[in-house]
Amino acid sequence: MDYNKQMAVKSNISALGQFLIVLASLVIVVAGMKAASAIIVPFLLAAFIAVICAPPLMWMQNHRVPTALAVLIVVLLLLVVMLLLGLFIGTSMNDFVNELPVYQARLEQETSELRNWMSGHGIEISSGVFKEQFNPGTIMQMVGNMMTSLTGVLTNTFMILLTVVFILLEASGLPLKLRVAMGDPEASL
C-alpha cells in the first residue's frame, strides 16, 4: 500500500470512529491492569518506596559512602520502619478484630435509634427495607475484606523489598549511565 492510499484510509475514519477506538483501547488497558493487579500493585508500591528512599541514598553517595553500603543502610532503616509499622498495624488490627462484636452491636443499636428517630419525624420505613439498606453485617464484611486485602499486600513484603533494592541499585547508577549513553544529557533531557 503506498503512502497516498494510507492517508486516504486515515482520513476516512471519522472523529467518532477515532474516539471509539481510543475508548476501546482505554477499556482494554484498564481491564489488563485489573487482571494484572497482583503484579502491578506490589511493583508500584515498590517504586513508591524506592522514590521515597532515593534521597537518603543519594545523600550518602554524595558523602562518599559506597553504593552497596548506602543501599544496605537504607534497606535496614526501611526494614526497621516496616517492622515498627507492622507491629503498630498488627496490634491495631488485633484490637479491632477483638472489638468487632462490640462495634457491630453498637452499629445495630445506632441504626435502630436512627429508624426510631425517622419514624418519630413521620418517615416510616419497614424493618425489612431498613435492614436491607443499613445492614451492619455488610459494613463489617466490607471492613473485613479491606483488612484481608491489606494483609495480601503485606504478604508480598519480601518481593516488594527485593524490588526496592533493585530499583535503588539501578537508580544510584542511572546518572552515570545517562552521561555515557548521551553525549550531553542535560541538553537531551
ROSE-4610 file (N, C-alpha, C; in Angstrom, 1 decimal, always signed):
// ROSE-4610
residu = [M/M/M/D/D/D/Y/Y/Y/N/N/N/K/K/K/Q/Q/Q/M/M/M/A/A/A/V/V/V/K/K/K/S/S/S/N/N/N/I/I/I/S/S/S/A/A/A/L/L/L/G/G/G/Q/Q/Q/F/F/F/L/L/L/I/I/I/V/V/V/L/L/L/A/A/A/S/S/S/L/L/L/V/V/V/I/I/I/V/V/V/V/V/V/A/A/A/G/G/G/M/M/M/K/K/K/A/A/A/A/A/A/S/S/S/A/A/A/I/I/I/I/I/I/V/V/V/P/P/P/F/F/F/L/L/L/L/L/L/A/A/A/A/A/A/F/F/F/I/I/I/A/A/A/V/V/V/I/I/I/C/C/C/A/A/A/P/P/P/P/P/P/L/L/L/M/M/M/W/W/W/M/M/M/Q/Q/Q/N/N/N/H/H/H/R/R/R/V/V/V/P/P/P/T/T/T/A/A/A/L/L/L/A/A/A/V/V/V/L/L/L/I/I/I/V/V/V/V/V/V/L/L/L/L/L/L/L/L/L/L/L/L/V/V/V/V/V/V/M/M/M/L/L/L/L/L/L/L/L/L/G/G/G/L/L/L/F/F/F/I/I/I/G/G/G/T/T/T/S/S/S/M/M/M/N/N/N/D/D/D/F/F/F/V/V/V/N/N/N/E/E/E/L/L/L/P/P/P/V/V/V/Y/Y/Y/Q/Q/Q/A/A/A/R/R/R/L/L/L/E/E/E/Q/Q/Q/E/E/E/T/T/T/S/S/S/E/E/E/L/L/L/R/R/R/N/N/N/W/W/W/M/M/M/S/S/S/G/G/G/H/H/H/G/G/G/I/I/I/E/E/E/I/I/I/S/S/S/S/S/S/G/G/G/V/V/V/F/F/F/K/K/K/E/E/E/Q/Q/Q/F/F/F/N/N/N/P/P/P/G/G/G/T/T/T/I/I/I/M/M/M/Q/Q/Q/M/M/M/V/V/V/G/G/G/N/N/N/M/M/M/M/M/M/T/T/T/S/S/S/L/L/L/T/T/T/G/G/G/V/V/V/L/L/L/T/T/T/N/N/N/T/T/T/F/F/F/M/M/M/I/I/I/L/L/L/L/L/L/T/T/T/V/V/V/V/V/V/F/F/F/I/I/I/L/L/L/L/L/L/E/E/E/A/A/A/S/S/S/G/G/G/L/L/L/P/P/P/L/L/L/K/K/K/L/L/L/R/R/R/V/V/V/A/A/A/M/M/M/G/G/G/D/D/D/P/P/P/E/E/E/A/A/A/S/S/S/L/L/L]
num = [1/1/1/2/2/2/3/3/3/4/4/4/5/5/5/6/6/6/7/7/7/8/8/8/9/9/9/10/10/10/11/11/11/12/12/12/13/13/13/14/14/14/15/15/15/16/16/16/17/17/17/18/18/18/19/19/19/20/20/20/21/21/21/22/22/22/23/23/23/24/24/24/25/25/25/26/26/26/27/27/27/28/28/28/29/29/29/30/30/30/31/31/31/32/32/32/33/33/33/34/34/34/35/35/35/36/36/36/37/37/37/38/38/38/39/39/39/40/40/40/41/41/41/42/42/42/43/43/43/44/44/44/45/45/45/46/46/46/47/47/47/48/48/48/49/49/49/50/50/50/51/51/51/52/52/52/53/53/53/54/54/54/55/55/55/56/56/56/57/57/57/58/58/58/59/59/59/60/60/60/61/61/61/62/62/62/63/63/63/64/64/64/65/65/65/66/66/66/67/67/67/68/68/68/69/69/69/70/70/70/71/71/71/72/72/72/73/73/73/74/74/74/75/75/75/76/76/76/77/77/77/78/78/78/79/79/79/80/80/80/81/81/81/82/82/82/83/83/83/84/84/84/85/85/85/86/86/86/87/87/87/88/88/88/89/89/89/90/90/90/91/91/91/92/92/92/93/93/93/94/94/94/95/95/95/96/96/96/97/97/97/98/98/98/99/99/99/100/100/100/101/101/101/102/102/102/103/103/103/104/104/104/105/105/105/106/106/106/107/107/107/108/108/108/109/109/109/110/110/110/111/111/111/112/112/112/113/113/113/114/114/114/115/115/115/116/116/116/117/117/117/118/118/118/119/119/119/120/120/120/121/121/121/122/122/122/123/123/123/124/124/124/125/125/125/126/126/126/127/127/127/128/128/128/129/129/129/130/130/130/131/131/131/132/132/132/133/133/133/134/134/134/135/135/135/136/136/136/137/137/137/138/138/138/139/139/139/140/140/140/141/141/141/142/142/142/143/143/143/144/144/144/145/145/145/146/146/146/147/147/147/148/148/148/149/149/149/150/150/150/151/151/151/152/152/152/153/153/153/154/154/154/155/155/155/156/156/156/157/157/157/158/158/158/159/159/159/160/160/160/161/161/161/162/162/162/163/163/163/164/164/164/165/165/165/166/166/166/167/167/167/168/168/168/169/169/169/170/170/170/171/171/171/172/172/172/173/173/173/174/174/174/175/175/175/176/176/176/177/177/177/178/178/178/179/179/179/180/180/180/181/181/181/182/182/182/183/183/183/184/184/184/185/185/185/186/186/186/187/187/187/188/188/188/189/189/189]
x = [+0.9/+0.0/+0.9/+0.7/+1.5/+1.1/+1.8/+1.6/+0.2/-0.1/-1.4/-2.6/-2.6/-3.7/-3.8/-2.6/-2.6/-3.3/-2.9/-3.5/-5.0/-5.5/-6.9/-7.6/-7.1/-7.7/-7.8/-6.7/-6.7/-7.7/-7.9/-8.8/-10.3/-10.5/-11.9/-12.4/-11.6/-12.0/-12.5/-13.8/-14.4/-13.9/-14.2/-13.8/-14.5/-15.7/-16.4/-15.7/-15.3/-14.6/-13.3/-12.6/-11.3/-11.6/-12.6/-13.0/-13.3/-14.1/-14.5/-13.2/-12.3/-11.1/-10.3/-10.2/-9.4/-10.1/-11.5/-12.2/-12.1/-12.1/-12.0/-10.6/-9.6/-8.2/-8.1/-8.7/-8.6/-9.3/-10.4/-11.1/-10.2/-9.5/-8.6/-7.5/-6.9/-5.7/-6.2/-7.3/-7.8/-8.1/-8.7/-9.0/-7.7/-6.8/-5.5/-4.8/-4.9/-4.3/-5.1/-6.4/-7.1/-6.8/-6.6/-6.2/-4.8/-3.9/-2.5/-2.3/-3.3/-3.2/-2.3/-2.3/-1.5/+0.0/+0.4/+1.8/+2.0/+1.0/+1.2/+1.2/+0.3/+0.2/+1.5/+2.1/+3.3/+4.5/+4.5/+5.6/+5.4/+4.2/+4.0/+4.3/+4.0/+4.3/+5.8/+6.5/+8.0/+8.6/+8.0/+8.5/+8.3/+7.1/+6.8/+7.8/+8.1/+9.0/+10.4/+10.8/+12.1/+12.3/+11.2/+11.3/+11.5/+10.8/+11.0/+12.4/+12.9/+14.2/+15.4/+15.2/+16.2/+17.0/+16.3/+17.1/+18.1/+17.8/+18.8/+20.0/+19.7/+20.7/+21.6/+21.0/+21.9/+22.7/+22.1/+22.8/+24.1/+23.9/+25.0/+26.0/+25.6/+26.6/+27.3/+26.7/+27.4/+28.4/+28.2/+29.1/+30.1/+30.3/+31.4/+31.1/+29.9/+29.5/+29.4/+30.1/+29.9/+28.5/+28.1/+26.7/+26.2/+26.9/+26.4/+26.1/+27.0/+26.8/+25.6/+25.5/+24.4/+23.0/+23.0/+21.7/+21.4/+22.4/+22.2/+21.7/+22.3/+21.8/+20.4/+20.0/+18.7/+17.7/+18.1/+17.2/+17.0/+18.1/+18.0/+17.0/+17.2/+16.3/+14.9/+14.7/+13.4/+12.8/+13.6/+13.1/+12.7/+13.4/+13.1/+11.8/+11.6/+10.3/+9.2/+9.4/+8.3/+8.0/+9.0/+8.8/+7.9/+8.3/+7.5/+6.1/+6.0/+4.7/+3.9/+4.5/+3.8/+3.3/+4.2/+3.8/+2.6/+2.7/+1.6/+0.3/+0.4/-0.8/-1.3/-0.4/-0.8/-1.6/-1.0/-1.7/-3.1/-3.1/-4.4/-5.4/-5.0/-5.9/-6.4/-5.5/-5.8/-6.9/-6.7/-7.6/-9.0/-8.9/-10.1/-10.9/-10.2/-10.9/-11.5/-10.8/-11.3/-12.6/-12.6/-13.7/-14.8/-14.7/-15.6/-17.0/-17.3/-18.7/-19.2/-18.4/-18.9/-19.3/-18.4/-18.7/-20.0/-20.2/-21.4/-22.6/-22.6/-23.7/-24.0/-23.0/-23.2/-23.8/-23.3/-23.8/-25.3/-25.6/-27.0/-27.9/-27.4/-28.1/-28.3/-27.2/-27.3/-28.3/-28.3/-29.3/-30.7/-30.9/-32.2/-32.7/-31.8/-32.1/-32.4/-31.7/-32.0/-33.3/-33.7/-35.0/-36.1/-35.9/-36.9/-37.0/-35.9/-35.9/-36.6/-36.4/-37.0/-38.5/-39.0/-40.4/-41.0/-40.3/-40.8/-41.0/-40.3/-40.4/-41.3/-42.1/-43.0/-42.5/-41.3/-40.7/-40.8/-41.7/-41.9/-41.2/-40.4/-39.6/-39.8/-40.2/-40.4/-39.1/-39.2/-38.0/-37.1/-37.8/-37.0/-36.2/-36.9/-36.2/-35.1/-35.3/-34.3/-33.1/-33.3/-32.2/-31.4/-32.2/-31.5/-30.6/-31.1/-30.3/-29.2/-29.5/-28.5/-28.1/-27.4/-27.1/-25.7/-25.6/-24.3/-23.4/-24.0/-23.2/-22.4/-23.1/-22.5/-21.3/-21.5/-20.5/-19.3/-19.5/-18.4/-17.7/-18.5/-17.9/-17.0/-17.4/-16.6/-15.3/-15.4/-14.2/-13.3/-13.8/-13.0/-12.4/-13.1/-12.5/-11.3/-11.5/-10.4/-9.2/-9.4/-8.3/-7.6/-8.4/-7.8/-6.9/-7.4/-6.6/-5.3/-5.4/-4.2/-3.2/-3.7/-2.9/-2.2/-2.9/-2.4/-1.2/-1.3/-0.1/+1.0/+0.7/+1.8/+2.5/+1.7/+2.3/+3.4/+3.2/+4.2/+5.4/+5.6/+6.6/+8.0/+8.3/+9.7/+9.9/+8.9/+9.0/+9.1/+8.4/+8.4/+9.8/+10.3/+11.6/+12.7/+12.6/+13.6/+13.6/+12.4/+12.2/+12.8/+12.5/+13.1/+14.6/+15.2/+16.7/+17.2/+16.6/+17.0/+16.8/+15.7/+15.4/+16.4/+16.7/+17.7/+19.1/+19.5/+20.8/+20.9/+19.8/+19.8/+19.7/+19.0/+18.8/+20.2/+21.0/+22.3/+23.2/+23.1/+24.0/+23.4/+22.1/+21.4/+22.1/+22.5/+23.1/+24.4/+25.2/+26.4/+26.0/+25.0/+24.6/+24.0/+23.3/+22.8/+23.9/+24.9/+26.1/+26.8/+26.9/+27.6/+26.8/+25.5/+24.6/+24.4/+24.4/+24.2/+25.4/+25.7/+26.9/+26.7/+25.5/+25.2/+23.8/+23.8/+22.5/+21.6/+22.2/+21.4/+20.6/+21.3/+20.6/+19.6/+19.9/+19.0/+17.7/+17.9/+16.7/+15.9]
y = [-1.2/+0.0/+1.2/+2.1/+3.3/+4.4/+5.4/+6.5/+7.2/+7.5/+8.2/+7.3/+6.0/+5.2/+5.1/+5.1/+5.1/+6.3/+7.5/+8.7/+8.8/+8.2/+8.2/+7.3/+6.2/+5.4/+6.1/+6.8/+7.5/+8.6/+9.3/+10.5/+10.0/+8.7/+8.2/+7.9/+7.7/+7.4/+8.7/+8.7/+9.9/+10.1/+11.3/+11.7/+10.8/+10.4/+9.5/+8.1/+7.6/+6.4/+6.4/+7.5/+7.6/+7.6/+8.3/+8.4/+7.0/+6.2/+4.9/+3.9/+4.1/+3.3/+3.6/+4.9/+5.3/+4.8/+4.9/+4.4/+2.9/+2.2/+0.7/+0.4/+1.1/+0.9/+1.1/+2.2/+2.5/+1.4/+0.9/-0.2/-1.4/-1.7/-2.9/-2.7/-1.5/-1.3/-1.4/-0.8/-0.9/-2.3/-3.1/-4.5/-5.3/-5.0/-5.6/-5.3/-4.0/-3.6/-4.3/-4.4/-5.1/-6.6/-7.2/-8.6/-8.8/-7.8/-8.0/-7.2/-6.9/-6.2/-6.9/-8.2/-8.9/-8.7/-8.3/-7.9/-6.4/-5.7/-4.2/-3.5/-3.9/-3.2/-3.3/-4.5/-4.6/-3.8/-3.9/-3.2/-1.7/-1.1/+0.3/+0.7/-0.1/+0.1/+0.1/-0.8/-0.8/+0.4/+0.8/+2.1/+3.3/+3.3/+4.4/+4.5/+3.3/+3.2/+3.6/+3.2/+3.5/+5.0/+5.6/+7.1/+7.8/+7.3/+7.9/+7.7/+6.5/+6.1/+6.7/+7.2/+7.6/+8.8/+9.8/+11.0/+10.6/+9.8/+9.4/+8.7/+7.8/+7.1/+8.0/+9.0/+9.9/+10.8/+11.2/+12.0/+11.2/+9.9/+9.1/+8.9/+8.8/+8.6/+9.9/+11.1/+12.4/+12.6/+11.9/+12.0/+10.8/+10.2/+9.2/+7.9/+7.5/+6.2/+5.3/+4.1/+3.2/+2.8/+2.6/+2.4/+1.2/+0.1/-1.1/-0.9/-0.2/+0.1/+1.1/+2.1/+3.0/+2.3/+1.4/+0.7/-0.2/-0.8/-1.7/-0.9/+0.3/+1.2/+1.6/+2.0/+2.4/+1.3/+0.1/-1.1/-1.5/-1.4/-1.7/-0.7/+0.6/+1.6/+1.3/+1.0/+0.7/-0.5/-1.6/-2.7/-2.4/-1.5/-1.1/-0.3/+0.6/+1.3/+0.4/-0.6/-1.5/-2.4/-2.8/-3.6/-2.9/-1.6/-0.8/-0.6/-0.3/+0.0/-1.3/-2.5/-3.8/-4.1/-3.8/-4.0/-3.2/-1.9/-1.0/-1.4/-1.7/-2.1/-3.5/-4.4/-5.7/-5.6/-4.8/-4.6/-3.9/-2.9/-2.2/-3.2/-4.0/-5.0/-6.0/-6.5/-7.4/-6.8/-5.6/-4.9/-4.8/-4.4/-4.2/-5.5/-6.6/-7.9/-8.3/-8.1/-8.4/-7.6/-6.4/-5.5/-5.5/-6.3/-6.3/-6.6/-7.6/-7.8/-6.6/-5.9/-4.7/-3.6/-3.4/-2.4/-2.8/-4.1/-4.5/-4.3/-4.6/-4.4/-2.9/-2.1/-0.6/-0.1/-0.6/-0.1/-0.5/-1.7/-2.1/-1.3/-0.9/+0.0/+1.3/+1.9/+3.2/+3.2/+2.1/+2.0/+1.9/+1.2/+1.1/+2.5/+3.2/+4.6/+5.5/+5.3/+6.1/+5.8/+4.6/+4.2/+4.7/+4.7/+5.2/+6.8/+7.4/+8.9/+9.2/+8.5/+8.7/+8.5/+7.4/+7.2/+8.3/+8.8/+9.9/+11.2/+11.3/+12.5/+12.2/+11.2/+10.9/+10.1/+9.6/+8.9/+7.4/+6.7/+5.3/+4.4/+3.6/+2.6/+1.3/+0.3/-1.0/-1.6/-2.5/-3.0/-3.8/-4.5/-5.3/-4.4/-3.4/-2.4/-1.7/-1.3/-0.6/-1.4/-2.7/-3.6/-3.9/-4.0/-4.2/-3.1/-1.8/-0.7/-0.3/-0.5/-0.2/-1.5/-2.4/-3.7/-3.6/-3.6/-3.6/-4.8/-5.9/-7.1/-6.9/-6.2/-5.9/-5.0/-3.9/-3.0/-3.6/-4.5/-5.2/-6.2/-6.7/-7.6/-6.8/-5.6/-4.7/-4.4/-4.1/-3.8/-5.0/-6.2/-7.4/-7.6/-7.4/-7.6/-6.6/-5.4/-4.4/-4.8/-5.4/-5.9/-7.0/-7.9/-9.0/-8.6/-7.5/-7.0/-6.4/-5.7/-5.1/-6.2/-7.3/-8.5/-9.1/-9.1/-9.6/-8.7/-7.4/-6.5/-6.8/-7.0/-7.2/-8.6/-9.5/-10.8/-10.7/-9.8/-9.6/-8.7/-8.6/-7.7/-8.1/-9.3/-9.7/-9.4/-9.6/-9.3/-7.8/-7.0/-5.6/-5.1/-5.6/-5.2/-5.5/-6.7/-7.1/-6.1/-5.8/-4.8/-3.5/-3.0/-1.7/-1.7/-2.8/-2.9/-2.8/-3.5/-3.5/-2.1/-1.4/-0.1/+0.9/+0.8/+1.7/+1.5/+0.2/-0.1/+0.5/+0.4/+0.9/+2.5/+3.0/+4.5/+5.1/+4.5/+5.0/+5.1/+4.2/+4.3/+4.9/+5.4/+6.0/+7.2/+8.2/+9.4/+9.1/+8.2/+7.8/+7.1/+6.3/+5.6/+6.6/+7.6/+8.7/+9.5/+9.8/+10.5/+9.7/+8.4/+7.6/+7.4/+7.2/+7.0/+8.2/+9.4/+10.6/+11.5/+12.1/+13.0/+14.2/+14.8/+15.9/+15.7/+14.9/+14.5/+15.7/+16.8/+18.0/+18.5/+18.7/+19.2/+18.2/+16.9/+15.9/+15.8/+15.8/+15.7/+17.0]
z = [+0.0/+0.0/+0.0/-0.9/-0.9/+0.0/+0.1/+1.1/+0.9/-0.3/-0.6/-0.2/-0.4/+0.0/+1.5/+2.2/+3.6/+4.2/+3.6/+4.0/+3.7/+2.6/+2.3/+3.3/+3.7/+4.7/+6.1/+6.4/+7.7/+7.7/+6.6/+6.6/+6.5/+6.1/+6.1/+7.4/+8.4/+9.8/+10.4/+10.8/+11.4/+12.8/+13.3/+14.6/+15.6/+15.4/+16.3/+16.3/+15.1/+15.0/+15.7/+15.6/+16.4/+17.9/+18.3/+19.7/+20.2/+19.4/+19.8/+19.9/+19.0/+19.0/+20.3/+20.6/+21.8/+23.1/+23.1/+24.2/+24.4/+23.3/+23.4/+23.8/+23.4/+23.8/+25.3/+25.8/+27.2/+28.0/+27.6/+28.3/+28.3/+27.2/+27.2/+28.1/+28.2/+29.1/+30.5/+30.9/+32.3/+32.6/+31.8/+32.1/+32.2/+31.4/+31.6/+32.9/+33.3/+34.6/+35.7/+35.6/+36.6/+36.7/+35.6/+35.6/+36.1/+35.9/+36.3/+37.7/+38.4/+39.6/+40.7/+40.6/+41.6/+41.4/+40.2/+39.8/+39.9/+39.4/+39.2/+40.6/+41.5/+42.8/+43.6/+43.8/+44.5/+43.8/+42.5/+41.8/+42.0/+41.9/+42.1/+43.5/+44.5/+45.9/+46.0/+45.4/+45.5/+44.8/+43.7/+43.1/+43.9/+44.6/+45.5/+46.7/+47.3/+48.4/+47.9/+46.7/+46.2/+46.0/+45.5/+45.3/+46.6/+47.6/+49.0/+49.5/+49.3/+49.8/+49.0/+47.8/+46.9/+47.5/+48.0/+48.5/+49.6/+50.6/+51.6/+50.9/+50.0/+49.2/+48.5/+47.8/+47.0/+48.0/+49.1/+50.1/+50.6/+50.9/+51.4/+50.3/+49.0/+47.9/+47.7/+47.9/+47.8/+48.9/+50.0/+51.1/+51.1/+49.9/+49.6/+50.4/+50.6/+51.2/+50.0/+49.9/+48.8/+48.5/+47.3/+46.9/+47.6/+47.7/+48.3/+49.8/+50.5/+51.9/+52.1/+51.2/+51.3/+51.1/+50.1/+49.8/+51.0/+51.6/+52.8/+54.0/+54.2/+55.3/+55.1/+53.8/+53.5/+53.7/+53.3/+53.4/+54.8/+55.6/+57.0/+57.8/+57.4/+58.0/+57.5/+56.3/+55.8/+56.5/+56.8/+57.5/+58.9/+59.6/+60.9/+60.9/+59.9/+59.8/+59.5/+58.6/+58.3/+59.4/+60.2/+61.4/+62.4/+62.7/+63.6/+63.1/+61.8/+61.2/+61.3/+61.0/+61.0/+62.4/+63.4/+64.8/+65.2/+64.8/+65.1/+64.5/+63.2/+62.4/+62.9/+63.2/+63.7/+65.0/+65.9/+67.2/+67.0/+66.2/+65.9/+65.3/+64.3/+63.7/+64.7/+65.6/+66.6/+67.5/+68.0/+68.8/+68.1/+66.8/+66.1/+65.9/+65.6/+65.5/+66.8/+67.9/+69.2/+69.6/+69.1/+69.5/+68.4/+67.4/+66.3/+66.7/+67.6/+68.0/+68.8/+69.5/+70.2/+69.2/+68.2/+67.2/+66.4/+66.1/+65.4/+66.2/+67.5/+68.4/+68.5/+68.6/+68.7/+67.4/+66.3/+65.0/+64.8/+65.3/+65.2/+66.1/+67.3/+68.2/+67.6/+66.9/+66.3/+65.1/+64.3/+63.2/+63.7/+64.8/+65.5/+66.0/+66.6/+67.0/+65.9/+64.8/+63.6/+63.0/+63.0/+62.5/+63.4/+64.7/+65.6/+65.5/+65.3/+65.1/+63.8/+62.7/+61.5/+61.6/+62.3/+62.4/+63.3/+64.3/+65.1/+64.3/+63.2/+62.3/+61.1/+61.2/+60.1/+58.9/+59.0/+57.9/+58.3/+57.7/+58.0/+57.0/+57.5/+56.6/+57.3/+56.5/+57.0/+57.5/+58.5/+59.1/+58.1/+57.2/+56.2/+55.3/+54.8/+53.8/+54.6/+55.8/+56.6/+56.8/+57.2/+57.5/+56.2/+55.1/+53.8/+53.4/+53.6/+53.2/+54.3/+55.5/+56.6/+57.3/+56.7/+57.2/+57.9/+59.2/+59.9/+59.5/+59.3/+58.9/+57.6/+56.6/+55.3/+55.5/+56.3/+56.6/+57.2/+58.2/+58.9/+57.9/+57.0/+56.0/+55.0/+54.7/+53.9/+54.6/+55.8/+56.6/+56.7/+56.9/+56.9/+55.5/+54.4/+53.1/+52.9/+53.4/+53.3/+54.1/+55.3/+56.1/+55.4/+54.7/+54.0/+52.9/+52.1/+51.0/+51.5/+52.7/+53.3/+53.7/+54.2/+54.6/+53.3/+52.2/+50.9/+50.5/+50.6/+50.3/+51.2/+52.5/+53.4/+53.2/+52.6/+52.3/+51.3/+50.4/+49.3/+49.8/+51.0/+51.6/+51.0/+51.0/+50.6/+49.1/+48.3/+46.9/+46.7/+47.5/+47.4/+47.8/+48.9/+49.4/+48.4/+47.8/+46.8/+45.6/+45.2/+44.1/+44.4/+45.7/+46.1/+46.0/+46.5/+46.4/+45.0/+44.1/+42.7/+42.1/+42.4/+41.9/+42.5/+43.8/+44.4/+43.8/+43.6/+43.0/+41.6/+40.8/+39.5/+39.5/+40.4/+40.5/+40.8/+41.6/+42.0/+40.8/+39.9/+38.7/+37.5/+37.6/+36.4/+35.9/+36.7/+36.2/+35.3/+35.8/+35.1/+33.7/+33.7/+32.5/+31.5/+32.0/+31.1/+30.5/+31.3/+30.7/+29.7/+29.9/+28.9/+27.7/+27.8/+26.7/+25.8/+26.5/+25.7/+25.8/+24.8/+24.8/+25.7/+25.7/+26.5/+27.2/+28.3/+28.9/+29.3/+29.7/+30.2/+29.0/+27.8/+26.6/+26.1/+26.2/+25.6/+26.5/+27.8/+28.7/+28.6]
